[in-house]
């Protein structure tokens, strides 16, 4: 779009330049050079119209692709990613505006081409000016659409990032719960081991106590005196 605008600006400037040169005192001497300039101008303006028609066709194909992306099942068209009908309507409307401005520019270009072929430079000039204006409007509408798509992608990216963060937090929480469970299990095992040791120590103390309470009996021996 910007390239088409630049080319139309140049063609308009060339038209004005040739008109100015025709009014110069030595225009007769420059007649051949001026004729070549008018021929180049006519070719350039015709090329702008051809390329503008190609861009208009490309925009139409884009609109049709978005239409096919939401065809119902069984329609013979492979469904793509789900598209919000409201967003699709807005996109179709904006792309329609882009195409409308391009088509308006093409109409002005066609008239300018016919007048340039007949060497009618002054009558062709306003048509070139309107063509440039319509191309600029198309570019503005296209930039608005690109900005909206970028914003939409950014929002989708943020939602995905938030989802990833939430999933990561859940995994971390589950990991913490798992760690806490392992720690609790280790604590229970330590308590059981300590309890078993206490029981063993208590049994040992009881055995020692029973041994101390048993009376000591001395065996009688013969007197040796």
C-alpha positions as a Python dict, from the first residue, in 0.01 Angstrom:
ca = {
    (1, 'X'): (0, 0, 0),
    (2, 'X'): (275, 244, 92),
    (3, 'X'): (458, 165, -231),
    (4, 'X'): (146, 240, -434),
    (5, 'X'): (108, 571, -252),
    (6, 'X'): (470, 664, -319),
    (7, 'X'): (433, 580, -688),
    (8, 'X'): (114, 781, -716),
    (9, 'X'): (281, 1078, -545),
    (10, 'X'): (567, 1060, -795),
    (11, 'X'): (331, 1034, -1093),
    (12, 'X'): (141, 1339, -970),
    (13, 'X'): (466, 1532, -924),
    (14, 'X'): (582, 1434, -1274),
    (15, 'X'): (252, 1558, -1417),
    (16, 'X'): (292, 1895, -1246),
    (17, 'X'): (654, 1917, -1360),
    (18, 'X'): (565, 1855, -1725),
    (19, 'X'): (287, 2112, -1709),
    (20, 'X'): (534, 2367, -1572),
    (21, 'X'): (788, 2289, -1845),
    (22, 'X'): (525, 2333, -2116),
    (23, 'X'): (477, 2690, -1998),
    (24, 'X'): (845, 2778, -2020),
    (25, 'X'): (969, 2998, -2306),
    (26, 'X'): (1197, 2726, -2439),
    (27, 'X'): (928, 2456, -2435),
    (28, 'X'): (958, 2411, -2811),
    (29, 'X'): (1324, 2329, -2779),
    (30, 'X'): (1243, 2071, -2510),
    (31, 'X'): (955, 1923, -2706),
    (32, 'X'): (1116, 1582, -2757),
    (33, 'X'): (1224, 1556, -2394),
    (34, 'X'): (878, 1658, -2276),
    (35, 'X'): (717, 1402, -2505),
    (36, 'X'): (933, 1126, -2356),
    (37, 'X'): (839, 1242, -2006),
    (38, 'X'): (469, 1228, -2090),
    (39, 'X'): (513, 878, -2231),
    (40, 'X'): (685, 759, -1913),
    (41, 'X'): (416, 925, -1702),
    (42, 'X'): (141, 744, -1892),
    (43, 'X'): (315, 407, -1844),
    (44, 'X'): (374, 471, -1473),
    (45, 'X'): (11, 564, -1410),
    (46, 'X'): (-108, 254, -1597),
    (47, 'X'): (127, 39, -1386),
    (48, 'X'): (-13, 189, -1068),
    (49, 'X'): (-365, 93, -1176),
    (50, 'X'): (-260, -264, -1259),
    (51, 'X'): (-89, -314, -923),
    (52, 'X'): (-377, -151, -735),
    (53, 'X'): (-617, -398, -896),
    (54, 'X'): (-391, -684, -780),
    (55, 'X'): (-396, -553, -421),
    (56, 'X'): (-775, -521, -431),
    (57, 'X'): (-798, -883, -544),
    (58, 'X'): (-565, -991, -263),
    (59, 'X'): (-783, -816, -2),
    (60, 'X'): (-1090, -990, -144),
    (61, 'X'): (-917, -1329, -119),
    (62, 'X'): (-832, -1253, 244),
    (63, 'X'): (-1198, -1177, 318),
    (64, 'X'): (-1304, -1504, 153),
    (65, 'X'): (-1048, -1700, 354),
    (66, 'X'): (-1191, -1564, 679),
    (67, 'X'): (-1540, -1653, 559),
    (68, 'X'): (-1433, -2013, 491),
    (69, 'X'): (-1269, -2043, 832),
    (70, 'X'): (-1609, -2044, 1003),
    (71, 'X'): (-1802, -2268, 764),
    (72, 'X'): (-2024, -2516, 954),
    (73, 'X'): (-1929, -2887, 967),
    (74, 'X'): (-2035, -3083, 660),
    (75, 'X'): (-2001, -2784, 429),
    (76, 'X'): (-1703, -2940, 253),
    (77, 'X'): (-1465, -2677, 389),
    (78, 'X'): (-1203, -2776, 643),
    (79, 'X'): (-1259, -2584, 964),
    (80, 'X'): (-963, -2392, 1096),
    (81, 'X'): (-915, -2246, 1442),
    (82, 'X'): (-1240, -2120, 1599),
    (83, 'X'): (-1319, -1761, 1511),
    (84, 'X'): (-1539, -1531, 1715),
    (85, 'X'): (-1831, -1428, 1488),
    (86, 'X'): (-1820, -1074, 1625),
    (87, 'X'): (-1448, -1043, 1558),
    (88, 'X'): (-1501, -1189, 1211),
    (89, 'X'): (-1771, -932, 1137),
    (90, 'X'): (-1544, -648, 1250),
    (91, 'X'): (-1255, -783, 1046),
    (92, 'X'): (-1474, -823, 738),
    (93, 'X'): (-1603, -467, 781),
    (94, 'X'): (-1256, -315, 807),
    (95, 'X'): (-1116, -516, 518),
    (96, 'X'): (-1421, -414, 320),
    (97, 'X'): (-1333, -49, 386),
    (98, 'X'): (-977, -113, 270),
    (99, 'X'): (-1100, -267, -53),
    (100, 'X'): (-1355, 10, -102),
    (101, 'X'): (-1090, 282, -85),
    (102, 'X'): (-861, 89, -320),
    (103, 'X'): (-1143, 42, -571),
    (104, 'X'): (-1224, 415, -552),
    (105, 'X'): (-860, 488, -623),
    (106, 'X'): (-862, 249, -918),
    (107, 'X'): (-1163, 432, -1065),
    (108, 'X'): (-977, 764, -1044),
    (109, 'X'): (-665, 607, -1192),
    (110, 'X'): (-857, 474, -1491),
    (111, 'X'): (-985, 821, -1576),
    (112, 'X'): (-638, 971, -1528),
    (113, 'X'): (-491, 709, -1760),
    (114, 'X'): (-737, 792, -2037),
    (115, 'X'): (-664, 1162, -2010),
    (116, 'X'): (-289, 1112, -2002),
    (117, 'X'): (-310, 905, -2319),
    (118, 'X'): (-471, 1207, -2485),
    (119, 'X'): (-201, 1435, -2339),
    (120, 'X'): (-456, 1606, -2116),
    (121, 'X'): (-227, 1666, -1821),
    (122, 'X'): (-429, 1926, -1630),
    (123, 'X'): (-757, 1727, -1639),
    (124, 'X'): (-568, 1416, -1522),
    (125, 'X'): (-413, 1591, -1222),
    (126, 'X'): (-722, 1605, -992),
    (127, 'X'): (-790, 1237, -1062),
    (128, 'X'): (-437, 1154, -954),
    (129, 'X'): (-481, 1360, -638),
    (130, 'X'): (-804, 1179, -543),
    (131, 'X'): (-636, 846, -619),
    (132, 'X'): (-360, 929, -372),
    (133, 'X'): (-611, 1028, -104),
    (134, 'X'): (-806, 704, -143),
    (135, 'X'): (-488, 497, -122),
    (136, 'X'): (-392, 675, 201),
    (137, 'X'): (-736, 605, 348),
    (138, 'X'): (-697, 238, 253),
    (139, 'X'): (-360, 226, 426),
    (140, 'X'): (-501, 383, 742),
    (141, 'X'): (-785, 130, 751),
    (142, 'X'): (-536, -151, 694),
    (143, 'X'): (-313, -28, 976),
    (144, 'X'): (-613, -17, 1211),
    (145, 'X'): (-686, -378, 1122),
    (146, 'X'): (-323, -480, 1178),
    (147, 'X'): (-319, -305, 1515),
    (148, 'X'): (-635, -484, 1622),
    (149, 'X'): (-490, -820, 1519),
    (150, 'X'): (-169, -745, 1707),
    (151, 'X'): (-367, -645, 2014),
    (152, 'X'): (-573, -962, 1987),
    (153, 'X'): (-259, -1175, 1956),
    (154, 'X'): (-108, -991, 2252),
    (155, 'X'): (-418, -1057, 2462),
    (156, 'X'): (-418, -1421, 2362),
    (157, 'X'): (-49, -1439, 2450),
    (158, 'X'): (-115, -1285, 2790),
    (159, 'X'): (-397, -1531, 2853),
    (160, 'X'): (-168, -1818, 2754),
    (161, 'X'): (107, -1682, 2977),
    (162, 'X'): (-133, -1646, 3266),
    (163, 'X'): (-253, -2000, 3207),
    (164, 'X'): (105, -2125, 3208),
    (165, 'X'): (179, -1936, 3529),
    (166, 'X'): (-133, -2076, 3692),
    (167, 'X'): (-41, -2426, 3583),
    (168, 'X'): (312, -2374, 3713),
    (169, 'X'): (175, -2252, 4047),
    (170, 'X'): (-51, -2555, 4069),
    (171, 'X'): (241, -2786, 3995),
    (172, 'X'): (450, -2604, 4254),
    (173, 'X'): (169, -2631, 4508),
    (174, 'X'): (131, -3000, 4434),
    (175, 'X'): (505, -3037, 4469),
    (176, 'X'): (498, -2858, 4804),
    (177, 'X'): (213, -3078, 4919),
    (178, 'X'): (414, -3381, 4810),
    (179, 'X'): (717, -3256, 5003),
    (180, 'X'): (502, -3190, 5307),
    (181, 'X'): (359, -3539, 5281),
    (182, 'X'): (705, -3691, 5263),
    (183, 'X'): (817, -3486, 5564),
    (184, 'X'): (511, -3592, 5761),
    (185, 'X'): (575, -3955, 5674),
    (186, 'X'): (937, -3923, 5786),
    (187, 'X'): (825, -3760, 6112),
    (188, 'X'): (581, -4046, 6179),
    (189, 'X'): (853, -4301, 6115),
    (190, 'X'): (1089, -4121, 6353),
    (191, 'X'): (818, -4109, 6621),
    (192, 'X'): (749, -4480, 6579),
    (193, 'X'): (1119, -4560, 6598),
    (194, 'X'): (1157, -4347, 6914),
    (195, 'X'): (853, -4515, 7067),
    (196, 'X'): (991, -4860, 6995),
    (197, 'X'): (1321, -4763, 7151),
    (198, 'X'): (1140, -4634, 7462),
    (199, 'X'): (955, -4965, 7492),
    (200, 'X'): (1279, -5160, 7468),
    (201, 'X'): (1445, -4939, 7728),
    (202, 'X'): (1147, -4977, 7959),
    (203, 'X'): (1153, -5357, 7929),
    (204, 'X'): (1526, -5357, 8001),
    (205, 'X'): (1475, -5147, 8315),
    (206, 'X'): (1199, -5382, 8432),
    (207, 'X'): (1426, -5685, 8387),
    (208, 'X'): (1705, -5517, 8582),
    (209, 'X'): (1460, -5427, 8856),
    (210, 'X'): (1334, -5785, 8886),
    (211, 'X'): (1688, -5912, 8907),
    (212, 'X'): (1766, -5678, 9196),
    (213, 'X'): (1458, -5795, 9387),
    (214, 'X'): (1547, -6171, 9376),
    (215, 'X'): (1710, -6272, 9715),
    (216, 'X'): (2060, -6408, 9702),
    (217, 'X'): (2092, -6757, 9853),
    (218, 'X'): (2425, -6886, 9984),
    (219, 'X'): (2505, -7257, 9970),
    (220, 'X'): (2603, -7415, 10308),
    (221, 'X'): (2960, -7535, 10333),
    (222, 'X'): (3138, -7761, 10585),
    (223, 'X'): (3320, -7601, 10866),
    (224, 'X'): (3693, -7623, 10832),
    (225, 'X'): (3798, -7532, 11180),
}
